């Protein structure tokens, strides 16, 4: 049974979106409430989510390309 071509891309794109949202919220916390402790915690977590999502997305795209070639 073949997988849908978009299915392997759902989780990596979700992680990228979650990381981007976390980064934006960290910047918002600093601008709005001057909460540097929250920024110091949220920003590295958001960056880590974006790195994991980008690597996972690249692996998924390569896997899809290999599946289509044969």
PQR file of N, CA, C, O and H, with PARSE charges and radii, in Angstrom:
ATOM      1  N   UNK A   1       0.838  -1.182   0.000 -0.4000 1.5000
ATOM      2  CA  UNK A   1       0.000   0.000   0.000 -0.0000 2.0000
ATOM      3  C   UNK A   1       0.883   1.246   0.000  0.5500 1.7000
ATOM      4  O   UNK A   1       1.813   1.347   0.800 -0.5500 1.4000
ATOM      5  N   UNK A   2       0.603   2.166  -0.869 -0.4000 1.5000
ATOM      6  CA  UNK A   2       1.411   3.386  -0.983 -0.0000 2.0000
ATOM      7  C   UNK A   2       0.916   4.455  -0.013  0.5500 1.7000
ATOM      8  O   UNK A   2      -0.278   4.560   0.268 -0.5500 1.4000
ATOM      9  H   UNK A   2      -0.152   2.083  -1.518  0.4000 1.0000
ATOM     10  N   UNK A   3       1.856   5.238   0.488 -0.4000 1.5000
ATOM     11  CA  UNK A   3       1.492   6.352   1.359 -0.0000 2.0000
ATOM     12  C   UNK A   3       1.090   7.546   0.513  0.5500 1.7000
ATOM     13  O   UNK A   3       1.469   7.674  -0.651 -0.5500 1.4000
ATOM     14  H   UNK A   3       2.826   5.153   0.260  0.4000 1.0000
ATOM     15  N   UNK A   4       0.318   8.401   1.131 -0.4000 1.5000
ATOM     16  CA  UNK A   4      -0.025   9.656   0.467 -0.0000 2.0000
ATOM     17  C   UNK A   4       1.246  10.487   0.340  0.5500 1.7000
ATOM     18  O   UNK A   4       2.076  10.454   1.249 -0.5500 1.4000
ATOM     19  H   UNK A   4       0.010   8.297   2.076  0.4000 1.0000
ATOM     20  N   UNK A   5       1.432  11.230  -0.749 -0.4000 1.5000
ATOM     21  CA  UNK A   5       2.687  11.970  -0.932 -0.0000 2.0000
ATOM     22  C   UNK A   5       2.902  13.084   0.085  0.5500 1.7000
ATOM     23  O   UNK A   5       4.040  13.501   0.297 -0.5500 1.4000
ATOM     24  H   UNK A   5       0.758  11.257  -1.487  0.4000 1.0000
ATOM     25  N   UNK A   6       1.862  13.567   0.706 -0.4000 1.5000
ATOM     26  CA  UNK A   6       1.999  14.686   1.644 -0.0000 2.0000
ATOM     27  C   UNK A   6       2.152  14.204   3.082  0.5500 1.7000
ATOM     28  O   UNK A   6       2.652  14.948   3.926 -0.5500 1.4000
ATOM     29  H   UNK A   6       0.937  13.228   0.534  0.4000 1.0000
ATOM     30  N   UNK A   7       1.743  13.004   3.371 -0.4000 1.5000
ATOM     31  CA  UNK A   7       1.716  12.505   4.745 -0.0000 2.0000
ATOM     32  C   UNK A   7       3.050  12.626   5.484  0.5500 1.7000
ATOM     33  O   UNK A   7       3.037  13.056   6.637 -0.5500 1.4000
ATOM     34  H   UNK A   7       1.337  12.400   2.686  0.4000 1.0000
ATOM     35  N   UNK A   8       4.203  12.276   4.899 -0.4000 1.5000
ATOM     36  CA  UNK A   8       5.460  12.386   5.654 -0.0000 2.0000
ATOM     37  C   UNK A   8       5.870  13.825   5.955  0.5500 1.7000
ATOM     38  O   UNK A   8       6.775  14.043   6.761 -0.5500 1.4000
ATOM     39  H   UNK A   8       4.214  11.927   3.962  0.4000 1.0000
ATOM     40  N   UNK A   9       5.241  14.795   5.341 -0.4000 1.5000
ATOM     41  CA  UNK A   9       5.629  16.188   5.538 -0.0000 2.0000
ATOM     42  C   UNK A   9       4.832  16.883   6.637  0.5500 1.7000
ATOM     43  O   UNK A   9       5.157  18.013   7.002 -0.5500 1.4000
ATOM     44  H   UNK A   9       4.506  14.619   4.686  0.4000 1.0000
ATOM     45  N   UNK A  10       3.809  16.245   7.168 -0.4000 1.5000
ATOM     46  CA  UNK A  10       2.909  16.903   8.125 -0.0000 2.0000
ATOM     47  C   UNK A  10       3.619  17.237   9.430  0.5500 1.7000
ATOM     48  O   UNK A  10       3.559  18.379   9.886 -0.5500 1.4000
ATOM     49  H   UNK A  10       3.545  15.327   6.872  0.4000 1.0000
ATOM     50  N   UNK A  11       4.291  16.261  10.042 -0.4000 1.5000
ATOM     51  CA  UNK A  11       4.918  16.512  11.337 -0.0000 2.0000
ATOM     52  C   UNK A  11       6.104  17.471  11.257  0.5500 1.7000
ATOM     53  O   UNK A  11       6.229  18.339  12.121 -0.5500 1.4000
ATOM     54  H   UNK A  11       4.339  15.333   9.672  0.4000 1.0000
ATOM     55  N   UNK A  12       6.974  17.352  10.263 -0.4000 1.5000
ATOM     56  CA  UNK A  12       8.074  18.326  10.193 -0.0000 2.0000
ATOM     57  C   UNK A  12       7.592  19.761   9.993  0.5500 1.7000
ATOM     58  O   UNK A  12       8.135  20.692  10.586 -0.5500 1.4000
ATOM     59  H   UNK A  12       6.872  16.647   9.561  0.4000 1.0000
ATOM     60  N   UNK A  13       6.581  19.931   9.166 -0.4000 1.5000
ATOM     61  CA  UNK A  13       6.038  21.279   8.952 -0.0000 2.0000
ATOM     62  C   UNK A  13       5.355  21.778  10.227  0.5500 1.7000
ATOM     63  O   UNK A  13       5.410  22.968  10.535 -0.5500 1.4000
ATOM     64  H   UNK A  13       6.139  19.174   8.684  0.4000 1.0000
ATOM     65  N   UNK A  14       4.720  20.879  10.960 -0.4000 1.5000
ATOM     66  CA  UNK A  14       4.107  21.264  12.237 -0.0000 2.0000
ATOM     67  C   UNK A  14       5.168  21.731  13.237  0.5500 1.7000
ATOM     68  O   UNK A  14       4.964  22.721  13.939 -0.5500 1.4000
ATOM     69  H   UNK A  14       4.676  19.912  10.709  0.4000 1.0000
ATOM     70  N   UNK A  15       6.294  21.025  13.302 -0.4000 1.5000
ATOM     71  CA  UNK A  15       7.374  21.439  14.199 -0.0000 2.0000
ATOM     72  C   UNK A  15       7.946  22.795  13.794  0.5500 1.7000
ATOM     73  O   UNK A  15       8.239  23.630  14.649 -0.5500 1.4000
ATOM     74  H   UNK A  15       6.459  20.220  12.731  0.4000 1.0000
ATOM     75  N   UNK A  16       8.104  23.011  12.489 -0.4000 1.5000
ATOM     76  CA  UNK A  16       8.592  24.311  12.028 -0.0000 2.0000
ATOM     77  C   UNK A  16       7.622  25.423  12.422  0.5500 1.7000
ATOM     78  O   UNK A  16       8.046  26.484  12.880 -0.5500 1.4000
ATOM     79  H   UNK A  16       7.866  22.332  11.794  0.4000 1.0000
ATOM     80  N   UNK A  17       6.339  25.187  12.246 -0.4000 1.5000
ATOM     81  CA  UNK A  17       5.334  26.184  12.620 -0.0000 2.0000
ATOM     82  C   UNK A  17       5.307  26.433  14.117  0.5500 1.7000
ATOM     83  O   UNK A  17       5.179  27.575  14.560 -0.5500 1.4000
ATOM     84  H   UNK A  17       5.995  24.325  11.874  0.4000 1.0000
ATOM     85  N   UNK A  18       5.427  25.369  14.895 -0.4000 1.5000
ATOM     86  CA  UNK A  18       5.442  25.511  16.350 -0.0000 2.0000
ATOM     87  C   UNK A  18       6.679  26.268  16.814  0.5500 1.7000
ATOM     88  O   UNK A  18       6.602  27.089  17.728 -0.5500 1.4000
ATOM     89  H   UNK A  18       5.531  24.442  14.535  0.4000 1.0000
ATOM     90  N   UNK A  19       7.814  25.995  16.188 -0.4000 1.5000
ATOM     91  CA  UNK A  19       9.043  26.721  16.523 -0.0000 2.0000
ATOM     92  C   UNK A  19       8.946  28.197  16.173  0.5500 1.7000
ATOM     93  O   UNK A  19       9.383  29.055  16.940 -0.5500 1.4000
ATOM     94  H   UNK A  19       7.877  25.328  15.445  0.4000 1.0000
ATOM     95  N   UNK A  20       8.370  28.489  15.010 -0.4000 1.5000
ATOM     96  CA  UNK A  20       8.196  29.889  14.610 -0.0000 2.0000
ATOM     97  C   UNK A  20       7.243  30.614  15.554  0.5500 1.7000
ATOM     98  O   UNK A  20       7.482  31.764  15.925 -0.5500 1.4000
ATOM     99  H   UNK A  20       8.015  27.792  14.387  0.4000 1.0000
ATOM    100  N   UNK A  21       6.174  29.946  15.937 -0.4000 1.5000
ATOM    101  CA  UNK A  21       5.221  30.548  16.875 -0.0000 2.0000
ATOM    102  C   UNK A  21       5.867  30.769  18.244  0.5500 1.7000
ATOM    103  O   UNK A  21       5.654  31.803  18.877 -0.5500 1.4000
ATOM    104  H   UNK A  21       5.980  29.012  15.636  0.4000 1.0000
ATOM    105  N   UNK A  22       6.654  29.797  18.695 -0.4000 1.5000
ATOM    106  CA  UNK A  22       7.359  29.951  19.978 -0.0000 2.0000
ATOM    107  C   UNK A  22       8.353  31.101  19.959  0.5500 1.7000
ATOM    108  O   UNK A  22       8.471  31.843  20.934 -0.5500 1.4000
ATOM    109  H   UNK A  22       6.828  28.957  18.182  0.4000 1.0000
ATOM    110  N   UNK A  23       9.059  31.248  18.861 -0.4000 1.5000
ATOM    111  CA  UNK A  23       9.998  32.373  18.727 -0.0000 2.0000
ATOM    112  C   UNK A  23       9.280  33.710  18.736  0.5500 1.7000
ATOM    113  O   UNK A  23       9.736  34.673  19.351 -0.5500 1.4000
ATOM    114  H   UNK A  23       8.963  30.646  18.069  0.4000 1.0000
ATOM    115  N   UNK A  24       8.151  33.754  18.044 -0.4000 1.5000
ATOM    116  CA  UNK A  24       7.373  34.992  18.022 -0.0000 2.0000
ATOM    117  C   UNK A  24       6.834  35.325  19.413  0.5500 1.7000
ATOM    118  O   UNK A  24       6.859  36.483  19.830 -0.5500 1.4000
ATOM    119  H   UNK A  24       7.781  32.972  17.544  0.4000 1.0000
ATOM    120  N   UNK A  25       6.351  34.317  20.124 -0.4000 1.5000
ATOM    121  CA  UNK A  25       5.844  34.547  21.477 -0.0000 2.0000
ATOM    122  C   UNK A  25       6.955  34.995  22.429  0.5500 1.7000
ATOM    123  O   UNK A  25       6.723  35.822  23.311 -0.5500 1.4000
ATOM    124  H   UNK A  25       6.331  33.376  19.785  0.4000 1.0000
ATOM    125  N   UNK A  26       8.157  34.451  22.251 -0.4000 1.5000
ATOM    126  CA  UNK A  26       9.279  34.881  23.087 -0.0000 2.0000
ATOM    127  C   UNK A  26       9.603  36.347  22.820  0.5500 1.7000
ATOM    128  O   UNK A  26       9.830  37.110  23.760 -0.5500 1.4000
ATOM    129  H   UNK A  26       8.345  33.780  21.534  0.4000 1.0000
ATOM    130  N   UNK A  27       9.626  36.747  21.558 -0.4000 1.5000
ATOM    131  CA  UNK A  27       9.875  38.158  21.223 -0.0000 2.0000
ATOM    132  C   UNK A  27       8.754  39.051  21.754  0.5500 1.7000
ATOM    133  O   UNK A  27       9.003  40.165  22.214 -0.5500 1.4000
ATOM    134  H   UNK A  27       9.441  36.127  20.795  0.4000 1.0000
ATOM    135  N   UNK A  28       7.533  38.558  21.687 -0.4000 1.5000
ATOM    136  CA  UNK A  28       6.387  39.318  22.178 -0.0000 2.0000
ATOM    137  C   UNK A  28       6.478  39.514  23.693  0.5500 1.7000
ATOM    138  O   UNK A  28       6.160  40.587  24.206 -0.5500 1.4000
ATOM    139  H   UNK A  28       7.330  37.652  21.313  0.4000 1.0000
ATOM    140  N   UNK A  29       6.916  38.466  24.406 -0.4000 1.5000
ATOM    141  CA  UNK A  29       7.029  38.558  25.865 -0.0000 2.0000
ATOM    142  C   UNK A  29       8.054  39.610  26.266  0.5500 1.7000
ATOM    143  O   UNK A  29       7.858  40.322  27.251 -0.5500 1.4000
ATOM    144  H   UNK A  29       7.174  37.594  23.989  0.4000 1.0000
ATOM    145  N   UNK A  30       9.137  39.715  25.517 -0.4000 1.5000
ATOM    146  CA  UNK A  30      10.156  40.711  25.836 -0.0000 2.0000
ATOM    147  C   UNK A  30       9.625  42.110  25.529  0.5500 1.7000
ATOM    148  O   UNK A  30       9.809  43.035  26.320 -0.5500 1.4000
ATOM    149  H   UNK A  30       9.296  39.137  24.716  0.4000 1.0000
ATOM    150  N   UNK A  31       8.978  42.260  24.401 -0.4000 1.5000
ATOM    151  CA  UNK A  31       8.480  43.582  24.018 -0.0000 2.0000
ATOM    152  C   UNK A  31       7.331  44.062  24.881  0.5500 1.7000
ATOM    153  O   UNK A  31       7.222  45.253  25.173 -0.5500 1.4000
ATOM    154  H   UNK A  31       8.829  41.509  23.758  0.4000 1.0000
ATOM    155  N   UNK A  32       6.478  43.145  25.288 -0.4000 1.5000
ATOM    156  CA  UNK A  32       5.275  43.529  26.019 -0.0000 2.0000
ATOM    157  C   UNK A  32       5.506  43.633  27.529  0.5500 1.7000
ATOM    158  O   UNK A  32       5.129  44.622  28.158 -0.5500 1.4000
ATOM    159  H   UNK A  32       6.567  42.178  25.051  0.4000 1.0000
ATOM    160  N   UNK A  33       6.131  42.598  28.099 -0.4000 1.5000
ATOM    161  CA  UNK A  33       6.246  42.536  29.562 -0.0000 2.0000
ATOM    162  C   UNK A  33       7.674  42.664  30.052  0.5500 1.7000
ATOM    163  O   UNK A  33       7.900  42.605  31.260 -0.5500 1.4000
ATOM    164  H   UNK A  33       6.438  41.795  27.588  0.4000 1.0000
ATOM    165  N   UNK A  34       8.647  42.835  29.173 -0.4000 1.5000
ATOM    166  CA  UNK A  34      10.063  42.885  29.544 -0.0000 2.0000
ATOM    167  C   UNK A  34      10.468  41.655  30.353  0.5500 1.7000
ATOM    168  O   UNK A  34      11.221  41.755  31.321 -0.5500 1.4000
ATOM    169  H   UNK A  34       8.463  42.883  28.191  0.4000 1.0000
ATOM    170  N   UNK A  35       9.959  40.502  29.945 -0.4000 1.5000
ATOM    171  CA  UNK A  35      10.205  39.240  30.649 -0.0000 2.0000
ATOM    172  C   UNK A  35      11.370  38.500  29.985  0.5500 1.7000
ATOM    173  O   UNK A  35      11.173  37.681  29.088 -0.5500 1.4000
ATOM    174  H   UNK A  35       9.347  40.421  29.158  0.4000 1.0000
ATOM    175  N   UNK A  36      12.576  38.806  30.443 -0.4000 1.5000
ATOM    176  CA  UNK A  36      13.761  38.228  29.834 -0.0000 2.0000
ATOM    177  C   UNK A  36      13.989  36.783  30.260  0.5500 1.7000
ATOM    178  O   UNK A  36      14.640  36.027  29.539 -0.5500 1.4000
ATOM    179  H   UNK A  36      12.735  39.472  31.172  0.4000 1.0000
ATOM    180  N   UNK A  37      13.470  36.387  31.409 -0.4000 1.5000
ATOM    181  CA  UNK A  37      13.607  34.999  31.830 -0.0000 2.0000
ATOM    182  C   UNK A  37      12.783  34.080  30.933  0.5500 1.7000
ATOM    183  O   UNK A  37      13.238  33.000  30.555 -0.5500 1.4000
ATOM    184  H   UNK A  37      12.942  37.001  31.995  0.4000 1.0000
ATOM    185  N   UNK A  38      11.573  34.512  30.597 -0.4000 1.5000
ATOM    186  CA  UNK A  38      10.754  33.732  29.680 -0.0000 2.0000
ATOM    187  C   UNK A  38      11.404  33.661  28.309  0.5500 1.7000
ATOM    188  O   UNK A  38      11.367  32.618  27.656 -0.5500 1.4000
ATOM    189  H   UNK A  38      11.204  35.389  30.904  0.4000 1.0000
ATOM    190  N   UNK A  39      11.996  34.758  27.871 -0.4000 1.5000
ATOM    191  CA  UNK A  39      12.695  34.782  26.586 -0.0000 2.0000
ATOM    192  C   UNK A  39      13.876  33.812  26.601  0.5500 1.7000
ATOM    193  O   UNK A  39      14.105  33.083  25.636 -0.5500 1.4000
ATOM    194  H   UNK A  39      12.026  35.605  28.402  0.4000 1.0000
ATOM    195  N   UNK A  40      14.610  33.812  27.693 -0.4000 1.5000
ATOM    196  CA  UNK A  40      15.778  32.936  27.818 -0.0000 2.0000
ATOM    197  C   UNK A  40      15.413  31.465  27.797  0.5500 1.7000
ATOM    198  O   UNK A  40      16.245  30.632  27.439 -0.5500 1.4000
ATOM    199  H   UNK A  40      14.424  34.403  28.477  0.4000 1.0000
ATOM    200  N   UNK A  41      14.197  31.130  28.170 -0.4000 1.5000
ATOM    201  CA  UNK A  41      13.740  29.749  28.126 -0.0000 2.0000
ATOM    202  C   UNK A  41      13.065  29.423  26.796  0.5500 1.7000
ATOM    203  O   UNK A  41      13.329  28.380  26.200 -0.5500 1.4000
ATOM    204  H   UNK A  41      13.521  31.808  28.461  0.4000 1.0000
ATOM    205  N   UNK A  42      12.200  30.311  26.340 -0.4000 1.5000
ATOM    206  CA  UNK A  42      11.383  30.014  25.162 -0.0000 2.0000
ATOM    207  C   UNK A  42      12.161  30.084  23.855  0.5500 1.7000
ATOM    208  O   UNK A  42      11.912  29.292  22.947 -0.5500 1.4000
ATOM    209  H   UNK A  42      11.986  31.158  26.824  0.4000 1.0000
ATOM    210  N   UNK A  43      13.089  31.011  23.747 -0.4000 1.5000
ATOM    211  CA  UNK A  43      13.791  31.178  22.473 -0.0000 2.0000
ATOM    212  C   UNK A  43      14.675  29.982  22.100  0.5500 1.7000
ATOM    213  O   UNK A  43      14.631  29.544  20.951 -0.5500 1.4000
ATOM    214  H   UNK A  43      13.291  31.655  24.484  0.4000 1.0000
ATOM    215  N   UNK A  44      15.479  29.434  23.029 -0.4000 1.5000
ATOM    216  CA  UNK A  44      16.265  28.246  22.654 -0.0000 2.0000
ATOM    217  C   UNK A  44      15.392  27.029  22.332  0.5500 1.7000
ATOM    218  O   UNK A  44      15.729  26.237  21.452 -0.5500 1.4000
ATOM    219  H   UNK A  44      15.515  29.790  23.963  0.4000 1.0000
ATOM    220  N   UNK A  45      14.280  26.881  23.040 -0.4000 1.5000
ATOM    221  CA  UNK A  45      13.367  25.768  22.752 -0.0000 2.0000
ATOM    222  C   UNK A  45      12.768  25.943  21.363  0.5500 1.7000
ATOM    223  O   UNK A  45      12.674  24.979  20.603 -0.5500 1.4000
ATOM    224  H   UNK A  45      14.006  27.524  23.756  0.4000 1.0000
ATOM    225  N   UNK A  46      12.364  27.155  21.026 -0.4000 1.5000
ATOM    226  CA  UNK A  46      11.800  27.421  19.707 -0.0000 2.0000
ATOM    227  C   UNK A  46      12.844  27.186  18.616  0.5500 1.7000
ATOM    228  O   UNK A  46      12.527  26.621  17.569 -0.5500 1.4000
ATOM    229  H   UNK A  46      12.440  27.938  21.644  0.4000 1.0000
ATOM    230  N   UNK A  47      14.070  27.608  18.850 -0.4000 1.5000
ATOM    231  CA  UNK A  47      15.129  27.384  17.871 -0.0000 2.0000
ATOM    232  C   UNK A  47      15.408  25.887  17.688  0.5500 1.7000
ATOM    233  O   UNK A  47      15.619  25.424  16.567 -0.5500 1.4000
ATOM    234  H   UNK A  47      14.327  28.067  19.700  0.4000 1.0000
ATOM    235  N   UNK A  48      15.407  25.144  18.781 -0.4000 1.5000
ATOM    236  CA  UNK A  48      15.631  23.708  18.709 -0.0000 2.0000
ATOM    237  C   UNK A  48      14.509  23.021  17.925  0.5500 1.7000
ATOM    238  O   UNK A  48      14.777  22.134  17.114 -0.5500 1.4000
ATOM    239  H   UNK A  48      15.235  25.520  19.691  0.4000 1.0000
ATOM    240  N   UNK A  49      13.268  23.419  18.158 -0.4000 1.5000
ATOM    241  CA  UNK A  49      12.146  22.860  17.402 -0.0000 2.0000
ATOM    242  C   UNK A  49      12.283  23.153  15.913  0.5500 1.7000
ATOM    243  O   UNK A  49      11.984  22.298  15.080 -0.5500 1.4000
ATOM    244  H   UNK A  49      13.050  24.139  18.816  0.4000 1.0000
ATOM    245  N   UNK A  50      12.730  24.351  15.579 -0.4000 1.5000
ATOM    246  CA  UNK A  50      12.892  24.702  14.178 -0.0000 2.0000
ATOM    247  C   UNK A  50      14.032  23.911  13.528  0.5500 1.7000
ATOM    248  O   UNK A  50      13.921  23.514  12.368 -0.5500 1.4000
ATOM    249  H   UNK A  50      12.973  25.046  16.256  0.4000 1.0000
ATOM    250  N   UNK A  51      15.107  23.684  14.250 -0.4000 1.5000
ATOM    251  CA  UNK A  51      16.222  22.895  13.707 -0.0000 2.0000
ATOM    252  C   UNK A  51      15.788  21.448  13.482  0.5500 1.7000
ATOM    253  O   UNK A  51      16.045  20.871  12.425 -0.5500 1.4000
ATOM    254  H   UNK A  51      15.198  24.007  15.192  0.4000 1.0000
ATOM    255  N   UNK A  52      15.133  20.872  14.478 -0.4000 1.5000
ATOM    256  CA  UNK A  52      14.655  19.488  14.340 -0.0000 2.0000
ATOM    257  C   UNK A  52      13.661  19.391  13.186  0.5500 1.7000
ATOM    258  O   UNK A  52      13.730  18.458  12.385 -0.5500 1.4000
ATOM    259  H   UNK A  52      14.924  21.340  15.336  0.4000 1.0000
ATOM    260  N   UNK A  53      12.740  20.345  13.096 -0.4000 1.5000
ATOM    261  CA  UNK A  53      11.754  20.326  12.014 -0.0000 2.0000
ATOM    262  C   UNK A  53      12.399  20.469  10.647  0.5500 1.7000
ATOM    263  O   UNK A  53      11.975  19.812   9.696 -0.5500 1.4000
ATOM    264  H   UNK A  53      12.684  21.103  13.746  0.4000 1.0000
ATOM    265  N   UNK A  54      13.414  21.313  10.528 -0.4000 1.5000
ATOM    266  CA  UNK A  54      14.080  21.511   9.234 -0.0000 2.0000
ATOM    267  C   UNK A  54      14.829  20.261   8.799  0.5500 1.7000
ATOM    268  O   UNK A  54      14.773  19.879   7.630 -0.5500 1.4000
ATOM    269  H   UNK A  54      13.759  21.846  11.300  0.4000 1.0000
ATOM    270  N   UNK A  55      15.534  19.619   9.733 -0.4000 1.5000
ATOM    271  CA  UNK A  55      16.260  18.397   9.397 -0.0000 2.0000
ATOM    272  C   UNK A  55      15.283  17.283   9.031  0.5500 1.7000
ATOM    273  O   UNK A  55      15.505  16.544   8.072 -0.5500 1.4000
ATOM    274  H   UNK A  55      15.580  19.929  10.682  0.4000 1.0000
ATOM    275  N   UNK A  56      14.217  17.169   9.791 -0.4000 1.5000
ATOM    276  CA  UNK A  56      13.209  16.143   9.537 -0.0000 2.0000
ATOM    277  C   UNK A  56      12.517  16.394   8.193  0.5500 1.7000
ATOM    278  O   UNK A  56      12.248  15.453   7.446 -0.5500 1.4000
ATOM    279  H   UNK A  56      14.037  17.770  10.570  0.4000 1.0000
ATOM    280  N   UNK A  57      12.232  17.653   7.892 -0.4000 1.5000
ATOM    281  CA  UNK A  57      11.608  17.993   6.614 -0.0000 2.0000
ATOM    282  C   UNK A  57      12.537  17.663   5.451  0.5500 1.7000
ATOM    283  O   UNK A  57      12.087  17.131   4.436 -0.5500 1.4000
ATOM    284  H   UNK A  57      12.450  18.417   8.499  0.4000 1.0000
ATOM    285  N   UNK A  58      13.807  17.965   5.581 -0.4000 1.5000
ATOM    286  CA  UNK A  58      14.765  17.635   4.523 -0.0000 2.0000
ATOM    287  C   UNK A  58      14.835  16.119   4.316  0.5500 1.7000
ATOM    288  O   UNK A  58      14.874  15.652   3.177 -0.5500 1.4000
ATOM    289  H   UNK A  58      14.172  18.397   6.405  0.4000 1.0000
ATOM    290  N   UNK A  59      14.851  15.354   5.401 -0.4000 1.5000
ATOM    291  CA  UNK A  59      14.880  13.892   5.290 -0.0000 2.0000
ATOM    292  C   UNK A  59      13.603  13.370   4.638  0.5500 1.7000
ATOM    293  O   UNK A  59      13.655  12.439   3.834 -0.5500 1.4000
ATOM    294  H   UNK A  59      14.819  15.734   6.326  0.4000 1.0000
ATOM    295  N   UNK A  60      12.467  13.955   4.974 -0.4000 1.5000
ATOM    296  CA  UNK A  60      11.196  13.520   4.385 -0.0000 2.0000
ATOM    297  C   UNK A  60      11.143  13.835   2.894  0.5500 1.7000
ATOM    298  O   UNK A  60      10.672  13.015   2.106 -0.5500 1.4000
ATOM    299  H   UNK A  60      12.425  14.712   5.627  0.4000 1.0000
ATOM    300  N   UNK A  61      11.614  15.000   2.505 -0.4000 1.5000
ATOM    301  CA  UNK A  61      11.615  15.366   1.086 -0.0000 2.0000
ATOM    302  C   UNK A  61      12.541  14.446   0.298  0.5500 1.7000
ATOM    303  O   UNK A  61      12.203  14.023  -0.807 -0.5500 1.4000
ATOM    304  H   UNK A  61      11.996  15.667   3.145  0.4000 1.0000
ATOM    305  N   UNK A  62      13.706  14.135   0.861 -0.4000 1.5000
ATOM    306  CA  UNK A  62      14.626  13.210   0.198 -0.0000 2.0000
ATOM    307  C   UNK A  62      13.991  11.824   0.087  0.5500 1.7000
ATOM    308  O   UNK A  62      14.117  11.161  -0.943 -0.5500 1.4000
ATOM    309  H   UNK A  62      13.980  14.478   1.759  0.4000 1.0000
ATOM    310  N   UNK A  63      13.313  11.390   1.142 -0.4000 1.5000
ATOM    311  CA  UNK A  63      12.638  10.091   1.106 -0.0000 2.0000
ATOM    312  C   UNK A  63      11.541  10.042   0.055  0.5500 1.7000
ATOM    313  O   UNK A  63      11.390   9.033  -0.634 -0.5500 1.4000
ATOM    314  H   UNK A  63      13.211  11.929   1.979  0.4000 1.0000
ATOM    315  N   UNK A  64      10.781  11.108  -0.074 -0.4000 1.5000
ATOM    316  CA  UNK A  64       9.730  11.160  -1.092 -0.0000 2.0000
ATOM    317  C   UNK A  64      10.346  11.140  -2.488  0.5500 1.7000
ATOM    318  O   UNK A  64       9.852  10.450  -3.380 -0.5500 1.4000
ATOM    319  H   UNK A  64      10.903  11.927   0.486  0.4000 1.0000
ATOM    320  N   UNK A  65      11.418  11.894  -2.673 -0.4000 1.5000
ATOM    321  CA  UNK A  65      12.070  11.911  -3.981 -0.0000 2.0000
ATOM    322  C   UNK A  65      12.616  10.527  -4.342  0.5500 1.7000
ATOM    323  O   UNK A  65      12.518  10.114  -5.498 -0.5500 1.4000
ATOM    324  H   UNK A  65      11.819  12.455  -1.949  0.4000 1.0000
ATOM    325  N   UNK A  66      13.180   9.819  -3.393 -0.4000 1.5000
ATOM    326  CA  UNK A  66      13.696   8.475  -3.662 -0.0000 2.0000
ATOM    327  C   UNK A  66      12.573   7.505  -3.967  0.5500 1.7000
ATOM    328  O   UNK A  66      12.719   6.640  -4.831 -0.5500 1.4000
ATOM    329  H   UNK A  66      13.261  10.154  -2.454  0.4000 1.0000
ATOM    330  N   UNK A  67      11.443   7.637  -3.265 -0.4000 1.5000
ATOM    331  CA  UNK A  67      10.294   6.748  -3.525 -0.0000 2.0000
ATOM    332  C   UNK A  67       9.742   6.961  -4.932  0.5500 1.7000
ATOM    333  O   UNK A  67       9.321   6.004  -5.582 -0.5500 1.4000
ATOM    334  H   UNK A  67      11.324   8.340  -2.564  0.4000 1.0000
ATOM    335  N   UNK A  68       9.739   8.178  -5.396 -0.4000 1.5000
ATOM    336  CA  UNK A  68       9.186   8.468  -6.715 -0.0000 2.0000
ATOM    337  C   UNK A  68      10.104   8.009  -7.839  0.5500 1.7000
ATOM    338  O   UNK A  68       9.639   7.706  -8.938 -0.5500 1.4000
ATOM    339  H   UNK A  68      10.080   8.956  -4.868  0.4000 1.0000
ATOM    340  N   UNK A  69      11.415   7.956  -7.567 -0.4000 1.5000
ATOM    341  CA  UNK A  69      12.346   7.535  -8.612 -0.0000 2.0000
ATOM    342  C   UNK A  69      12.306   6.027  -8.833  0.5500 1.7000
ATOM    343  O   UNK A  69      12.653   5.548  -9.912 -0.5500 1.4000
ATOM    344  H   UNK A  69      11.793   8.202  -6.675  0.4000 1.0000
ATOM    345  N   UNK A  70      11.900   5.304  -7.852 -0.4000 1.5000
ATOM    346  CA  UNK A  70      11.848   3.863  -8.100 -0.0000 2.0000
ATOM    347  C   UNK A  70      12.191   3.094  -6.954  0.5500 1.7000
ATOM    348  O   UNK A  70      12.190   1.864  -7.013 -0.5500 1.4000
ATOM    349  H   UNK A  70      11.618   5.693  -6.975  0.4000 1.0000
TER
END
